[in-house]
Amino acid sequence: MGRIKTTFIKRKTKELLNLHGSKFTTEFEQNKKITGEYTKGGSKKLRNVIAGYLTRLKKQEV
């Protein structure tokens, strides 16, 4: 069993996918950099959680 993602994380991730979905890949490190560009403020941990969830969703698409 994995960690449960909060509604905030899921909502922000889906917003980023809708706006900039083609720029994200299945690589966590690249997604982390791109997430940092498109999110305002926030902590390093928040950015990493969003990037990790984005990576997981992109891998499920393939």
Secondary structure, 3 states (H helix, E strand, C coil): CCCCCCHHHHHHHHHHHHHHHHHCCCCHHHHHHHHHHHCCCCCHHHHHHHHHHHHHHHHHHC
